Amino acid sequence: MSPHPDQPDVIARAYQLARSGSLQSVEDIRRKLRSEGYDGINAHLAGRLIQRQLRALIAETSQAATPDDAPIPAPVMKLEQS
């Protein structure tokens, strides 16, 4: 159940959060939903299929954000002042 009538339901919001790239796990999604005032989170996200789908979206989004061929920044050296 959503906290307000104009907000998406729990499952739709969980998918939005998984795609957002801002969370790293299904547990992070649960915490975020709780903080947004959603009810029945554990019941809605208990199934293996939805958890697998959410994890896949999280992984997909995190891979898109950091591609394997992204350049690795050079280390910054601090110069000592005399």
N, CA, C and O atoms as a GROMACS GRO file, in nm:
protein
  328
    1MET      N    1   0.084  -0.119   0.000
    1MET     CA    2   0.000   0.000   0.000
    1MET      C    3   0.089   0.125   0.000
    1MET      O    4   0.189   0.131   0.071
    2SER      N    5   0.050   0.221  -0.079
    2SER     CA    6   0.129   0.344  -0.086
    2SER      C    7   0.084   0.442   0.022
    2SER      O    8  -0.033   0.441   0.061
    3PRO      N    9   0.175   0.526   0.068
    3PRO     CA   10   0.140   0.623   0.173
    3PRO      C   11   0.040   0.728   0.127
    3PRO      O   12  -0.034   0.783   0.208
    4HIS      N   13   0.036   0.757  -0.003
    4HIS     CA   14  -0.055   0.857  -0.057
    4HIS      C   15  -0.118   0.801  -0.185
    4HIS      O   16  -0.053   0.726  -0.258
    5PRO      N   17  -0.242   0.837  -0.212
    5PRO     CA   18  -0.311   0.783  -0.330
    5PRO      C   19  -0.242   0.813  -0.463
    5PRO      O   20  -0.256   0.736  -0.558
    6ASP      N   21  -0.169   0.923  -0.472
    6ASP     CA   22  -0.105   0.959  -0.599
    6ASP      C   23   0.035   0.899  -0.616
    6ASP      O   24   0.101   0.926  -0.716
    7GLN      N   25   0.081   0.818  -0.519
    7GLN     CA   26   0.212   0.753  -0.528
    7GLN      C   27   0.196   0.610  -0.578
    7GLN      O   28   0.090   0.550  -0.562
    8PRO      N   29   0.302   0.555  -0.639
    8PRO     CA   30   0.295   0.416  -0.688
    8PRO      C   31   0.282   0.317  -0.572
    8PRO      O   32   0.317   0.348  -0.458
    9ASP      N   33   0.230   0.198  -0.604
    9ASP     CA   34   0.219   0.096  -0.499
    9ASP      C   35   0.359   0.045  -0.462
    9ASP      O   36   0.458   0.082  -0.525
   10VAL      N   37   0.366  -0.040  -0.360
   10VAL     CA   38   0.494  -0.087  -0.306
   10VAL      C   39   0.581  -0.151  -0.414
   10VAL      O   40   0.699  -0.118  -0.425
   11ILE      N   41   0.524  -0.239  -0.492
   11ILE     CA   42   0.602  -0.312  -0.592
   11ILE      C   43   0.654  -0.217  -0.700
   11ILE      O   44   0.771  -0.223  -0.737
   12ALA      N   45   0.568  -0.131  -0.750
   12ALA     CA   46   0.610  -0.037  -0.854
   12ALA      C   47   0.721   0.053  -0.801
   12ALA      O   48   0.817   0.082  -0.872
   13ARG      N   49   0.709   0.097  -0.678
   13ARG     CA   50   0.812   0.185  -0.619
   13ARG      C   51   0.942   0.108  -0.599
   13ARG      O   52   1.050   0.164  -0.618
   14ALA      N   53   0.934  -0.020  -0.561
   14ALA     CA   54   1.054  -0.101  -0.544
   14ALA      C   55   1.130  -0.112  -0.676
   14ALA      O   56   1.253  -0.103  -0.678
   15TYR      N   57   1.058  -0.132  -0.786
   15TYR     CA   58   1.122  -0.138  -0.917
   15TYR      C   59   1.184  -0.003  -0.955
   15TYR      O   60   1.292   0.002  -1.012
   16GLN      N   61   1.116   0.105  -0.923
   16GLN     CA   62   1.172   0.238  -0.950
   16GLN      C   63   1.303   0.257  -0.874
   16GLN      O   64   1.401   0.306  -0.930
   17LEU      N   65   1.303   0.217  -0.748
   17LEU     CA   66   1.422   0.232  -0.666
   17LEU      C   67   1.536   0.145  -0.718
   17LEU      O   68   1.652   0.188  -0.719
   18ALA      N   69   1.504   0.023  -0.760
   18ALA     CA   70   1.607  -0.067  -0.813
   18ALA      C   71   1.671  -0.008  -0.938
   18ALA      O   72   1.791  -0.022  -0.960
   19ARG      N   73   1.590   0.057  -1.020
   19ARG     CA   74   1.641   0.117  -1.145
   19ARG      C   75   1.714   0.248  -1.121
   19ARG      O   76   1.787   0.295  -1.209
   20SER      N   77   1.695   0.309  -1.005
   20SER     CA   78   1.750   0.442  -0.979
   20SER      C   79   1.903   0.444  -0.972
   20SER      O   80   1.965   0.547  -0.999
   21GLY      N   81   1.961   0.333  -0.934
   21GLY     CA   82   2.107   0.329  -0.919
   21GLY      C   83   2.156   0.383  -0.786
   21GLY      O   84   2.276   0.384  -0.761
   22SER      N   85   2.066   0.426  -0.700
   22SER     CA   86   2.107   0.485  -0.573
   22SER      C   87   2.113   0.384  -0.459
   22SER      O   88   2.162   0.416  -0.351
   23LEU      N   89   2.063   0.263  -0.482
   23LEU     CA   90   2.060   0.161  -0.376
   23LEU      C   91   2.138   0.038  -0.421
   23LEU      O   92   2.149   0.011  -0.541
   24GLN      N   93   2.192  -0.036  -0.324
   24GLN     CA   94   2.282  -0.147  -0.355
   24GLN      C   95   2.225  -0.286  -0.328
   24GLN      O   96   2.286  -0.385  -0.367
   25SER      N   97   2.109  -0.294  -0.262
   25SER     CA   98   2.055  -0.426  -0.228
   25SER      C   99   1.904  -0.419  -0.209
   25SER      O  100   1.844  -0.311  -0.201
   26VAL      N  101   1.843  -0.538  -0.203
   26VAL     CA  102   1.699  -0.546  -0.177
   26VAL      C  103   1.670  -0.492  -0.037
   26VAL      O  104   1.567  -0.429  -0.015
   27GLU      N  105   1.761  -0.518   0.056
   27GLU     CA  106   1.743  -0.465   0.192
   27GLU      C  107   1.745  -0.312   0.191
   27GLU      O  108   1.670  -0.250   0.265
   28ASP      N  109   1.829  -0.252   0.110
   28ASP     CA  110   1.830  -0.106   0.096
   28ASP      C  111   1.695  -0.056   0.044
   28ASP      O  112   1.644   0.047   0.088
   29ILE      N  113   1.638  -0.130  -0.050
   29ILE     CA  114   1.506  -0.094  -0.105
   29ILE      C  115   1.401  -0.101   0.005
   29ILE      O  116   1.317  -0.012   0.017
   30ARG      N  117   1.406  -0.208   0.086
   30ARG     CA  118   1.310  -0.220   0.198
   30ARG      C  119   1.320  -0.101   0.292
   30ARG      O  120   1.219  -0.042   0.331
   31ARG      N  121   1.444  -0.066   0.328
   31ARG     CA  122   1.464   0.048   0.420
   31ARG      C  123   1.409   0.178   0.361
   31ARG      O  124   1.344   0.256   0.430
   32LYS      N  125   1.437   0.199   0.233
   32LYS     CA  126   1.390   0.322   0.167
   32LYS      C  127   1.237   0.326   0.164
   32LYS      O  128   1.177   0.430   0.192
   33LEU      N  129   1.175   0.213   0.130
   33LEU     CA  130   1.028   0.208   0.128
   33LEU      C  131   0.971   0.237   0.266
   33LEU      O  132   0.872   0.309   0.279
   34ARG      N  133   1.033   0.179   0.369
   34ARG     CA  134   0.988   0.204   0.506
   34ARG      C  135   0.998   0.352   0.539
   34ARG      O  136   0.907   0.409   0.599
   35SER      N  137   1.109   0.414   0.500
   35SER     CA  138   1.128   0.556   0.531
   35SER      C  139   1.030   0.644   0.455
   35SER      O  140   0.999   0.755   0.498
   36GLU      N  141   0.981   0.593   0.341
   36GLU     CA  142   0.882   0.668   0.262
   36GLU      C  143   0.738   0.643   0.309
   36GLU      O  144   0.644   0.700   0.255
   37GLY      N  145   0.722   0.556   0.411
   37GLY     CA  146   0.590   0.535   0.468
   37GLY      C  147   0.508   0.422   0.410
   37GLY      O  148   0.388   0.413   0.435
   38TYR      N  149   0.570   0.335   0.332
   38TYR     CA  150   0.497   0.222   0.273
   38TYR      C  151   0.472   0.115   0.377
   38TYR      O  152   0.550   0.098   0.471
   39ASP      N  153   0.361   0.042   0.362
   39ASP     CA  154   0.322  -0.068   0.450
   39ASP      C  155   0.332  -0.200   0.375
   39ASP      O  156   0.331  -0.203   0.252
   40GLY      N  157   0.342  -0.310   0.450
   40GLY     CA  158   0.341  -0.442   0.391
   40GLY      C  159   0.460  -0.473   0.302
   40GLY      O  160   0.450  -0.552   0.208
   41ILE      N  161   0.571  -0.410   0.332
   41ILE     CA  162   0.690  -0.423   0.247
   41ILE      C  163   0.741  -0.566   0.244
   41ILE      O  164   0.765  -0.622   0.137
   42ASN      N  165   0.757  -0.627   0.361
   42ASN     CA  166   0.811  -0.763   0.367
   42ASN      C  167   0.722  -0.862   0.291
   42ASN      O  168   0.773  -0.950   0.222
   43ALA      N  169   0.593  -0.848   0.304
   43ALA     CA  170   0.501  -0.939   0.234
   43ALA      C  171   0.512  -0.922   0.083
   43ALA      O  172   0.510  -1.020   0.008
   44HIS      N  173   0.524  -0.798   0.038
   44HIS     CA  174   0.531  -0.772  -0.106
   44HIS      C  175   0.665  -0.813  -0.167
   44HIS      O  176   0.671  -0.851  -0.284
   45LEU      N  177   0.771  -0.805  -0.090
   45LEU     CA  178   0.904  -0.833  -0.143
   45LEU      C  179   0.960  -0.967  -0.094
   45LEU      O  180   1.081  -0.989  -0.101
   46ALA      N  181   0.875  -1.055  -0.046
   46ALA     CA  182   0.919  -1.182   0.010
   46ALA      C  183   0.951  -1.288  -0.095
   46ALA      O  184   1.034  -1.375  -0.072
   47GLY      N  185   0.887  -1.281  -0.208
   47GLY     CA  186   0.903  -1.385  -0.310
   47GLY      C  187   1.041  -1.388  -0.373
   47GLY      O  188   1.106  -1.284  -0.389
   48ARG      N  189   1.084  -1.510  -0.410
   48ARG     CA  190   1.216  -1.525  -0.474
   48ARG      C  191   1.223  -1.453  -0.608
   48ARG      O  192   1.325  -1.393  -0.641
   49LEU      N  193   1.114  -1.460  -0.684
   49LEU     CA  194   1.115  -1.401  -0.818
   49LEU      C  195   1.134  -1.249  -0.812
   49LEU      O  196   1.219  -1.195  -0.883
   50ILE      N  197   1.058  -1.182  -0.728
   50ILE     CA  198   1.071  -1.036  -0.720
   50ILE      C  199   1.209  -0.997  -0.666
   50ILE      O  200   1.268  -0.900  -0.713
   51GLN      N  201   1.260  -1.072  -0.570
   51GLN     CA  202   1.394  -1.042  -0.518
   51GLN      C  203   1.499  -1.061  -0.626
   51GLN      O  204   1.591  -0.979  -0.637
   52ARG      N  205   1.488  -1.167  -0.705
   52ARG     CA  206   1.582  -1.191  -0.814
   52ARG      C  207   1.574  -1.079  -0.918
   52ARG      O  208   1.677  -1.032  -0.967
   53GLN      N  209   1.451  -1.037  -0.951
   53GLN     CA  210   1.433  -0.930  -1.049
   53GLN      C  211   1.491  -0.797  -0.998
   53GLN      O  212   1.556  -0.724  -1.073
   54LEU      N  213   1.467  -0.767  -0.872
   54LEU     CA  214   1.520  -0.643  -0.814
   54LEU      C  215   1.673  -0.646  -0.811
   54LEU      O  216   1.737  -0.546  -0.845
   55ARG      N  217   1.730  -0.759  -0.771
   55ARG     CA  218   1.877  -0.771  -0.770
   55ARG      C  219   1.934  -0.755  -0.910
   55ARG      O  220   2.038  -0.691  -0.928
   56ALA      N  221   1.867  -0.812  -1.009
   56ALA     CA  222   1.914  -0.800  -1.148
   56ALA      C  223   1.910  -0.655  -1.193
   56ALA      O  224   2.003  -0.608  -1.259
   57LEU      N  225   1.804  -0.583  -1.160
   57LEU     CA  226   1.795  -0.441  -1.197
   57LEU      C  227   1.903  -0.359  -1.128
   57LEU      O  228   1.962  -0.270  -1.190
   58ILE      N  229   1.927  -0.388  -1.001
   58ILE     CA  230   2.032  -0.316  -0.927
   58ILE      C  231   2.167  -0.342  -0.993
   58ILE      O  232   2.244  -0.248  -1.015
   59ALA      N  233   2.196  -0.466  -1.026
   59ALA     CA  234   2.324  -0.501  -1.089
   59ALA      C  235   2.336  -0.437  -1.227
   59ALA      O  236   2.441  -0.385  -1.263
   60GLU      N  237   2.228  -0.441  -1.302
   60GLU     CA  238   2.227  -0.382  -1.437
   60GLU      C  239   2.255  -0.232  -1.431
   60GLU      O  240   2.333  -0.178  -1.510
   61THR      N  241   2.191  -0.167  -1.337
   61THR     CA  242   2.208  -0.022  -1.321
   61THR      C  243   2.349   0.012  -1.274
   61THR      O  244   2.408   0.109  -1.322
   62SER      N  245   2.403  -0.067  -1.182
   62SER     CA  246   2.537  -0.038  -1.131
   62SER      C  247   2.642  -0.064  -1.238
   62SER      O  248   2.743   0.006  -1.243
   63GLN      N  249   2.622  -0.163  -1.324
   63GLN     CA  250   2.715  -0.190  -1.434
   63GLN      C  251   2.709  -0.078  -1.537
   63GLN      O  252   2.811  -0.038  -1.592
   64ALA      N  253   2.590  -0.028  -1.563
   64ALA     CA  254   2.574   0.082  -1.660
   64ALA      C  255   2.642   0.208  -1.607
   64ALA      O  256   2.696   0.287  -1.685
   65ALA      N  257   2.640   0.227  -1.477
   65ALA     CA  258   2.699   0.347  -1.417
   65ALA      C  259   2.851   0.341  -1.417
   65ALA      O  260   2.917   0.446  -1.422
   66THR      N  261   2.909   0.221  -1.412
   66THR     CA  262   3.053   0.206  -1.409
   66THR      C  263   3.095   0.101  -1.512
   66THR      O  264   3.120  -0.014  -1.475
   67PRO      N  265   3.103   0.138  -1.637
   67PRO     CA  266   3.140   0.041  -1.740
   67PRO      C  267   3.281  -0.012  -1.718
   67PRO      O  268   3.367   0.057  -1.663
   68ASP      N  269   3.303  -0.136  -1.763
   68ASP     CA  270   3.434  -0.199  -1.747
   68ASP      C  271   3.545  -0.123  -1.816
   68ASP      O  272   3.660  -0.126  -1.771
   69ASP      N  273   3.513  -0.053  -1.925
   69ASP     CA  274   3.617   0.017  -1.998
   69ASP      C  275   3.634   0.163  -1.956
   69ASP      O  276   3.699   0.241  -2.025
   70ALA      N  277   3.575   0.199  -1.843
   70ALA     CA  278   3.590   0.336  -1.793
   70ALA      C  279   3.735   0.359  -1.750
   70ALA      O  280   3.796   0.269  -1.692
   71PRO      N  281   3.789   0.475  -1.779
   71PRO     CA  282   3.927   0.501  -1.740
   71PRO      C  283   3.942   0.505  -1.588
   71PRO      O  284   3.854   0.554  -1.516
   72ILE      N  285   4.052   0.454  -1.542
   72ILE     CA  286   4.080   0.455  -1.398
   72ILE      C  287   4.157   0.584  -1.369
   72ILE      O  288   4.260   0.610  -1.431
   73PRO      N  289   4.106   0.665  -1.275
   73PRO     CA  290   4.174   0.791  -1.248
   73PRO      C  291   4.314   0.767  -1.191
   73PRO      O  292   4.336   0.673  -1.115
   74ALA      N  293   4.405   0.853  -1.228
   74ALA     CA  294   4.542   0.844  -1.177
   74ALA      C  295   4.545   0.885  -1.031
   74ALA      O  296   4.470   0.973  -0.989
   75PRO      N  297   4.632   0.821  -0.954
   75PRO     CA  298   4.640   0.859  -0.812
   75PRO      C  299   4.694   1.001  -0.798
   75PRO      O  300   4.774   1.048  -0.880
   76VAL      N  301   4.649   1.067  -0.697
   76VAL     CA  302   4.693   1.204  -0.670
   76VAL      C  303   4.802   1.199  -0.565
   76VAL      O  304   4.786   1.140  -0.458
   77MET      N  305   4.913   1.261  -0.598
   77MET     CA  306   5.024   1.263  -0.504
   77MET      C  307   5.027   1.397  -0.431
   77MET      O  308   5.011   1.503  -0.492
   78LYS      N  309   5.046   1.388  -0.302
   78LYS     CA  310   5.056   1.511  -0.224
   78LYS      C  311   5.203   1.553  -0.217
   78LYS      O  312   5.292   1.472  -0.189
   79LEU      N  313   5.226   1.678  -0.241
   79LEU     CA  314   5.360   1.733  -0.231
   79LEU      C  315   5.380   1.789  -0.091
   79LEU      O  316   5.295   1.859  -0.036
   80GLU      N  317   5.494   1.757  -0.037
   80GLU     CA  318   5.524   1.810   0.095
   80GLU      C  319   5.572   1.954   0.082
   80GLU      O  320   5.648   1.987  -0.009
   81GLN      N  321   5.529   2.035   0.172
   81GLN     CA  322   5.574   2.175   0.172
   81GLN      C  323   5.689   2.189   0.269
   81GLN      O  324   5.685   2.134   0.379
   82SER      N  325   5.792   2.262   0.230
   82SER     CA  326   5.910   2.279   0.316
   82SER      C  327   5.903   2.408   0.392
   82SER      O  328   5.994   2.440   0.469
   0.00000   0.00000   0.00000
